[in-house]
Structures are given as structure tokens and as C-alpha cells.
Amino acid sequence: MYDILYTLKYSIRMSKILTNTWAVCLTLVILLLIKWVDPTPIQSVKLTTFDSYQKFGEHLDSKSLILLDLSDKALTKGGQ
């Protein structure tokens, strides 16, 4: 009788551990596959999110922004 109860408790405990572990592993594999494949709907959602960051973000006009031309022609003319 004791052996049956012990086996039953052990199998229930192991099934919970294995179920949790396998669920985590399976979820991780599915998410990695989605990330690797990068299907069109997910890519479009990411791009839409980045566009909304640009659209709704705070627009600041910088008065201290300086653009430099670093081509070879400009460097020979003005030097470093």
C-alpha cells in the first residue's frame, strides 16, 4: 500500500515538474521561431509602433546641431 501511494505521489510531482518545464521550453521555442521568421504581420506591427513613436514624440528644434561634410574633397580643401 505504501509503495503505491509513494509511486502515485512521485508520478504526480514529476508530471508537474515536467509539464512546467516542457511548457516553458515549448513557449520559448515558439517565441524564438516567431522572432527568427519575423512574419509580415509582426513586422508591420513593429514598424507601425516605431512610426507612432516618431509621430507622437516630442519634436524639438535643435539650435546647436551642426552638420559636417566629411568627404575626401572637403577634407583636402579644409584640412582636418
C-alpha positions as CSV (number, residue, x, y, z in Angstrom):
1,M,0.0,0.0,0.0
2,Y,2.8,2.4,0.9
3,D,4.6,1.7,-2.4
4,I,1.5,2.5,-4.4
5,L,1.0,5.8,-2.6
6,Y,4.6,6.8,-2.9
7,T,4.7,6.0,-6.6
8,L,1.5,7.9,-7.1
9,K,2.8,11.0,-5.2
10,Y,6.2,10.8,-7.1
11,S,4.5,10.5,-10.5
12,I,2.2,13.4,-9.8
13,R,5.2,15.5,-8.6
14,M,7.3,14.6,-11.7
15,S,4.4,15.2,-14.1
16,K,4.0,18.8,-12.6
17,I,7.7,19.4,-13.0
18,L,7.9,18.0,-16.5
19,T,4.8,19.8,-17.5
20,N,6.1,23.1,-16.3
21,T,9.5,22.6,-17.8
22,W,8.2,21.4,-21.1
23,A,5.6,24.3,-21.3
24,V,8.4,26.8,-20.7
25,C,10.7,25.2,-23.3
26,L,7.9,24.9,-25.9
27,T,6.9,28.5,-25.3
28,L,10.5,29.6,-25.7
29,V,10.9,27.7,-28.9
30,I,7.7,29.1,-30.4
31,L,8.7,32.7,-29.5
32,L,12.2,32.2,-30.9
33,L,10.8,30.8,-34.1
34,I,8.4,33.8,-34.4
35,K,11.3,36.1,-33.8
36,W,13.5,34.3,-36.3
37,V,10.9,34.0,-39.1
38,D,9.6,37.6,-38.5
39,P,6.3,37.2,-40.3
40,T,4.7,40.1,-42.1
41,P,2.0,40.9,-39.5
42,I,4.6,41.1,-36.7
43,Q,7.0,43.1,-38.8
44,S,4.2,45.6,-39.7
45,V,3.2,45.9,-36.1
46,K,6.8,46.7,-35.1
47,L,7.2,49.3,-37.9
48,T,3.8,50.9,-37.0
49,T,5.0,51.1,-33.4
50,F,8.2,52.8,-34.4
51,D,6.2,55.2,-36.7
52,S,3.9,56.1,-33.8
53,Y,7.0,56.9,-31.6
54,Q,8.1,59.3,-34.3
55,K,4.7,60.8,-34.8
56,F,3.7,61.3,-31.2
57,G,7.1,62.0,-29.7
58,E,8.1,65.5,-28.7
59,H,9.5,67.5,-31.6
60,L,12.4,69.6,-30.6
61,D,14.2,72.1,-32.9
62,S,17.9,72.0,-32.0
63,K,19.7,75.3,-32.3
64,S,23.1,73.7,-31.6
65,L,23.0,71.0,-34.4
66,I,26.0,71.1,-36.7
67,L,26.3,69.1,-39.9
68,L,29.7,68.3,-41.2
69,D,30.7,67.2,-44.7
70,L,33.4,64.6,-44.2
71,S,34.1,63.7,-47.8
72,D,37.7,63.4,-49.1
73,K,37.1,66.5,-51.2
74,A,36.1,68.5,-48.2
75,L,39.0,67.3,-46.1
76,T,41.6,68.2,-48.7
77,K,40.0,71.6,-49.1
78,G,39.7,72.5,-45.4
79,G,42.0,70.0,-43.8
80,Q,41.4,68.2,-40.6
